[in-house]
Amino acid sequence: MNVLIIGNGGREHALAWKIKQSSLCDQLFVAPGNAGTASLAKNVSIAADNFPDLAKFALGNSIGLIVVGPEGPLVKGIRDYFQADSLLKHILLVGPGQSGARLEGSKDFSKQFMLRNNVPTARAKTFSSHQLQESFKFVETFKPPIVLKADGLAAGKGVIICSSVSEAKDNLREMLEGKKFGEASAKVLVEEFLDGIELSVFVLTDGEDYVILPEAKDYKRIGDNDEGPNTGGMGAVSPVVFADADFMKKVEEKVIQPTITGLKDERIPYRGFIFIGLMNVGGEPFVIEYNARMGDPETEVVMPRIKGDFLELLIATALGKLKGKSTSVSSEYAVTIFMVSGGYPADFEKGKKISGLTAETEALTFYAGTKLVNDEVFSDGGRVIAVTGLGSTLEIAREKAYARVATINWDGAYNRADIGLDLQRLEDNRK
């Protein structure tokens, strides 16, 4: 089967790396791809949201399966576009239609879905720009910290945690009246802060049945000790020490099953990934958010732990034939560290030549914001390289990942030095 992956980040490189291992994969294409996917597949210079050109390419290259990486094309309706065309609807696709993608595309819809379907979540209310004073009064009913979420897509940066009521009011004004995140913050969710440890759980579902993939914990803030502004993700760890069998049973019974049942009850067809952002509060799972695709950097830490033919699972998902399917997971630990451009997540420079990529290493190297120029790799984004180390212990996985990071360099390169250290300490304390 010929497969087309849509996207150009580290997530798409990791998906290409995993799918390429399948005996079911004939030709592999990535649109638009990056310098890393070029070594595994044929990059196609088509933007992820250019549906007409993607459709033309799919037909011309006998594409049997499309795997949608980023959220943008899903929210814009790539599945709906293909299914509405008699010439395209036979092409299998992993990713929900617009109705299902609202789980990610609208924080307000997502929150109301959780409440309707008894999925445990934090108290919250949504406000528009004409409700600024009402939002101020609502904020006053909370004990800080207070969470503000832009309703729409904001590239993973639309969440602000405020340490005081006055800070929350200032940010609400900037988001609602000042359009801090553009149209994404035309509506803002004011949410109760949940005090616990965060993790992410990933599910593949065909709308009826599901397969749970390895969980992960990611690190959003730019600085060590979780300091500084939020980013798209500075690293991730899998498995998560505190997500033991008892906790994961609660996640399945209290979160996953009600979510799948809710989609069916509300007649929302769904064939694709559901990323469930959770908070472990005293041993109980509370949902922070849904995403309608795999995470990034979580894909880079989860894919290396999945054993067996992942493409077979993707095809079963797209066909609606997940019933009875399962996946085997490696007992190894995985640690992913993102190397980013200096200045990220604010202003940063592109076009820096990257050295050290060909050094021999035990770790995996996934490319994100990169481009090829005359067979040399240059930085082309904020998050540039994701390195994943694997080991029998968390400590060994960290050591392998950081050893690889030390061999890669470009002008202004930066990475956090503490990815996974909190979980390593937690694990040591439990022994």
C-alpha positions in Angstrom: 0.0 0.0 0.0 1.2 3.5 -0.8 1.0 5.8 2.2 0.9 9.6 2.4 1.8 11.3 5.7 0.7 14.9 6.0 2.9 17.3 8.0 6.4 18.5 8.4 7.5 18.1 12.1 9.2 15.7 14.3 5.9 13.9 14.8 5.7 13.1 11.1 9.3 12.0 11.0 8.6 9.5 13.8 5.5 8.3 12.1 7.4 7.8 8.9 10.1 6.0 10.7 7.6 3.6 12.2 5.4 3.1 9.1 8.4 2.5 6.9 9.2 -0.7 9.0 5.9 -2.3 7.9 5.9 -5.0 5.2 2.6 -3.5 4.2 4.2 -0.2 3.1 5.1 0.0 -0.6 5.8 3.7 -1.3 5.9 6.3 1.4 5.3 10.0 0.8 5.3 13.0 3.2 3.7 16.4 2.4 5.5 18.7 2.8 8.0 16.8 5.0 11.4 17.9 6.2 15.1 17.0 6.0 14.5 13.9 8.1 11.6 12.5 6.3 13.5 12.9 3.0 15.8 10.0 4.2 12.8 7.6 4.6 10.2 8.8 2.1 9.7 11.0 -0.9 8.9 14.5 0.2 6.1 16.3 -1.7 6.1 20.0 -1.8 2.4 20.5 -1.0 1.2 22.4 2.1 -0.7 20.4 4.7 -3.9 22.4 4.2 -3.8 22.5 0.3 -6.6 19.9 -0.1 -7.0 20.2 -3.9 -3.3 19.5 -4.6 -3.2 16.8 -1.9 -6.2 15.1 -3.6 -4.6 15.4 -7.0 -1.4 13.9 -5.7 -3.2 11.0 -3.9 -5.1 10.0 -7.1 -2.0 10.3 -9.3 0.2 8.2 -7.0 -2.4 5.5 -6.0 -2.3 6.5 -2.3 -4.2 3.9 -0.3 -3.9 5.5 3.2 -3.4 9.1 4.4 -2.2 9.7 7.9 -2.8 13.3 9.1 -0.2 14.5 11.5 -1.1 18.1 12.6 -4.4 19.4 13.8 -4.8 22.2 11.3 -5.9 20.1 8.3 -8.2 18.1 10.6 -10.0 21.2 12.0 -10.3 22.6 8.5 -12.0 19.4 7.3 -9.6 17.3 5.2 -11.6 14.1 5.9 -14.8 15.8 4.9 -13.2 17.1 1.7 -12.1 13.6 0.6 -15.3 11.9 1.6 -17.4 14.4 -0.3 -15.7 13.5 -3.6 -16.7 10.3 -5.3 -13.2 10.0 -6.8 -11.5 10.4 -3.4 -13.7 8.7 -0.8 -12.2 5.3 -1.4 -8.9 6.5 0.0 -8.4 5.5 3.6 -7.7 8.2 6.1 -6.5 8.3 9.7 -8.0 11.4 11.4 -11.5 12.6 12.3 -13.7 14.8 10.3 -14.5 18.4 11.3 -17.2 17.3 13.8 -14.7 15.1 15.7 -11.8 17.6 15.4 -13.8 20.1 17.4 -12.5 18.1 20.4 -9.3 20.0 19.8 -10.4 22.9 17.6 -12.7 24.4 20.3 -11.8 24.3 24.0 -15.4 25.3 24.8 -16.9 22.4 22.7 -14.4 20.1 24.3 -15.3 21.2 27.8 -19.0 20.9 27.2 -18.5 17.4 25.7 -16.7 16.3 28.9 -19.4 17.6 31.1 -22.2 16.1 29.0 -20.5 12.7 29.1 -19.4 12.7 32.7 -15.7 12.8 31.9 -13.9 14.1 35.0 -12.6 17.6 34.4 -12.0 21.0 36.1 -14.7 23.6 36.7 -14.6 26.2 33.9 -16.7 28.8 31.9 -16.2 30.4 28.5 -16.3 34.1 27.8 -16.3 36.3 24.7 -14.9 39.8 24.3 -18.3 41.5 25.2 -18.3 39.5 28.5 -15.0 40.9 29.9 -16.5 42.2 33.1 -18.4 38.9 33.6 -15.2 37.0 33.2 -13.6 39.3 35.8 -16.3 38.4 38.3 -15.9 34.7 37.5 -12.2 34.9 38.0 -12.8 36.3 41.5 -14.5 33.1 42.5 -11.3 31.1 42.0 -8.4 30.6 44.3 -5.1 31.2 42.3 -3.5 29.8 40.3 -6.1 30.3 37.5 -5.9 28.8 34.1 -6.9 30.7 30.9 -7.3 28.8 27.6 -7.8 30.3 24.2 -10.8 28.6 22.7 -9.2 28.0 19.2 -5.9 26.6 17.9 -2.9 28.5 19.1 0.0 26.2 18.2 0.2 24.8 21.7 0.8 28.2 23.3 -2.8 29.3 24.1 -2.8 28.3 27.7 -1.7 30.8 30.5 -1.5 29.9 34.2 -1.9 33.0 36.3 -0.6 33.3 39.8 -3.1 36.0 40.9 -6.6 37.3 40.2 -5.1 40.6 38.9 -2.8 38.7 36.5 -5.7 36.7 35.3 -7.7 39.9 34.6 -4.8 41.5 32.7 -4.4 38.4 30.5 -8.1 38.1 29.9 -8.1 41.7 28.6 -5.1 41.0 26.4 -6.7 37.8 25.0 -10.3 38.9 24.6 -9.9 42.6 23.7 -6.2 42.6 22.5 -6.6 39.4 20.5 -3.3 38.1 22.0 -3.7 34.8 20.1 -5.7 36.3 17.2 -9.0 34.7 16.5 -8.0 31.7 18.7 -8.7 33.9 21.7 -12.0 35.4 20.5 -13.4 33.2 23.2 -11.5 32.2 26.4 -12.0 29.4 28.9 -11.5 30.4 32.5 -10.6 27.2 34.3 -9.9 25.9 37.8 -6.3 24.9 38.3 -5.8 21.2 39.1 -2.9 20.5 41.4 -1.3 17.2 40.4 1.1 15.6 37.9 0.4 15.8 34.2 0.6 13.0 31.6 -0.8 12.2 28.2 -2.7 9.1 27.1 -3.1 8.2 23.5 -5.9 6.1 21.9 -6.4 4.8 18.4 -10.1 4.4 17.7 -12.4 3.6 14.8 -15.4 5.1 16.7 -16.5 1.8 18.1 -13.4 0.1 19.4 -10.0 1.4 20.6 -6.4 0.5 21.3 -4.5 2.3 24.1 -1.0 3.3 23.1 1.9 4.0 25.5 1.4 7.0 27.8 3.9 9.9 28.1 4.7 12.9 30.1 5.8 16.0 28.2 7.6 19.2 29.3 6.1 22.4 27.9 8.0 25.3 29.5 11.2 26.5 27.9 13.4 26.5 31.0 14.7 23.9 33.5 12.4 23.3 36.5 9.4 24.2 34.3 10.2 27.9 34.3 9.5 30.4 31.5 6.9 30.6 28.8 5.1 27.6 27.3 6.4 26.0 24.1 5.2 23.4 21.7 7.1 20.9 23.8 10.7 20.6 25.0 10.8 16.8 25.6 8.9 13.8 26.8 9.2 10.6 28.8 7.5 7.2 28.4 6.5 5.2 30.4 5.3 7.4 33.2 6.3 6.2 36.7 3.0 7.0 38.5 0.8 5.7 35.7 0.6 2.2 37.2 -2.0 -0.5 36.3 -4.5 0.8 38.9 -4.3 4.4 37.6 -4.5 3.3 34.0 -7.6 1.2 34.8 -9.3 4.3 36.2 -8.3 6.2 33.0 -9.8 3.6 30.8 -13.1 3.3 32.8 -13.6 7.0 33.8 -12.1 8.7 30.7 -11.5 6.6 27.6 -14.8 4.6 27.6 -17.0 7.6 28.4 -15.3 9.5 25.6 -15.8 6.8 23.0 -19.4 6.3 24.1 -20.0 10.0 24.0 -18.8 10.2 20.4 -21.2 7.4 19.5 -24.1 8.8 21.4 -23.6 12.3 19.8 -23.3 10.7 16.4 -19.8 12.0 15.9 -17.9 9.6 13.6 -14.3 9.3 14.6 -11.5 7.3 13.0 -8.1 8.4 14.3 -6.0 9.3 17.3 -7.4 10.9 20.5 -4.7 12.5 22.6 -6.0 12.9 26.2 -4.2 15.4 28.4 -4.6 14.3 32.0 -3.8 15.4 35.5 -3.3 12.8 38.2 -4.9 14.5 41.2 -4.4 12.3 44.3 -4.6 9.1 42.2 -7.7 10.2 40.2 -7.5 11.2 36.5 -9.0 14.6 35.4 -9.0 15.6 31.7 -7.3 18.9 30.9 -7.7 18.7 27.1 -8.3 16.5 24.1 -6.3 16.6 20.9 -7.5 15.0 17.7 -4.0 13.7 16.7 -0.8 12.4 18.2 1.3 14.9 20.2 4.7 16.3 19.4 7.1 15.5 21.1 5.1 12.6 22.4 5.1 10.8 19.1 8.9 10.7 19.1 8.9 9.0 22.6 5.9 6.7 22.0 6.6 5.2 18.6 9.9 3.6 19.6 8.1 1.7 22.3 5.4 0.2 20.1 6.3 -3.3 18.9 4.8 -4.9 15.8 3.3 -3.6 12.7 1.9 -0.1 13.4 0.7 0.4 9.8 -1.6 -2.6 10.2 -3.2 -0.9 13.2 -3.6 2.3 11.2 -5.3 0.5 8.3 -7.7 -1.3 10.7 -8.5 2.1 12.3 -9.3 3.6 8.9 -11.4 0.6 7.8 -13.4 0.6 11.1 -12.0 -2.9 11.9 -10.1 -2.3 15.2 -12.2 -4.9 17.1 -9.9 -7.6 18.5 -6.7 -5.7 17.6 -4.0 -4.9 20.1 -0.5 -3.7 20.3 2.6 -4.9 22.2 4.7 -2.4 24.0 8.4 -2.5 24.9 9.3 -2.5 28.6 12.2 -0.1 27.7 12.1 3.6 28.9 12.2 6.3 26.2 13.3 9.9 26.8 13.0 12.6 24.1 14.8 15.9 24.2 14.0 18.7 21.8 16.8 21.0 20.6 15.4 24.4 19.7 16.6 27.6 18.1 17.9 30.3 20.4 15.2 32.8 21.4 12.4 30.3 20.9 9.4 30.5 21.7 9.8 34.2 21.0 11.9 35.6 18.1 14.5 33.2 16.7 16.7 32.9 13.6 16.4 30.2 10.9 18.9 29.0 8.3 21.7 27.9 10.7 23.8 25.0 9.5 23.5 21.9 11.8 26.6 19.8 12.5 27.0 16.4 14.1 24.0 14.7 12.6 26.1 11.9 11.1 27.8 10.9 14.3 27.4 7.2 15.4 24.9 7.0 18.3 22.6 4.6 20.1 19.9 7.2 20.2 17.3 8.0 17.5 17.3 11.4 15.9 14.0 12.9 14.5 14.1 16.1 12.5 11.5 18.8 13.0 12.1 22.4 11.8 14.8 21.5 9.3 15.4 21.9 5.5 17.9 20.4 3.1 20.1 22.7 1.1 22.6 21.0 -1.2 22.5 17.8 1.0 23.3 19.8 4.1 20.8 20.3 6.9 19.8 23.8 8.2 17.4 24.9 10.9 14.0 26.0 9.6 11.9 26.5 12.7 11.7 27.0 16.5 11.9 23.3 17.4 14.6 21.8 15.3 15.8 18.3 16.4 14.2 15.7 18.7 16.6 13.1 20.1 15.2 9.9 21.7 17.2 7.6 24.0 16.1 4.1 24.9 17.2 2.1 27.9 16.3 -0.6 30.5 16.1 2.2 33.1 15.0 5.8 32.9 18.5 6.9 33.9 20.1 4.9 31.0 17.6 6.3 28.5 18.3 9.9 29.7 22.1 9.3 29.4 21.8 8.0 25.8 19.6 10.9 24.8 21.8 13.6 26.3 24.9 11.9 24.9 23.4 12.3 21.4 22.3 15.9 22.1 26.0 16.7 22.9 27.1 15.7 19.4 24.6 18.0 17.6 25.1 21.7 17.3 24.2 24.9 15.4 24.6 28.6 16.2 22.2 29.3 19.1 21.1 25.7 19.8 19.4 25.2 23.1 17.8 22.4 25.1 16.5 21.7 28.6 18.9 19.8 30.8 16.3 18.3 33.1 14.0 16.2 30.9 12.8 13.2 32.9 14.8 14.1 36.0 11.7 14.6 38.1 10.4 11.2 37.2 13.8 9.6 37.8 13.8 11.1 41.3 10.2 9.9 41.9 11.2 6.4 40.8 14.3 6.5 43.0 12.1 7.5 46.0 9.7 4.6 45.4 12.5 2.0 45.5 
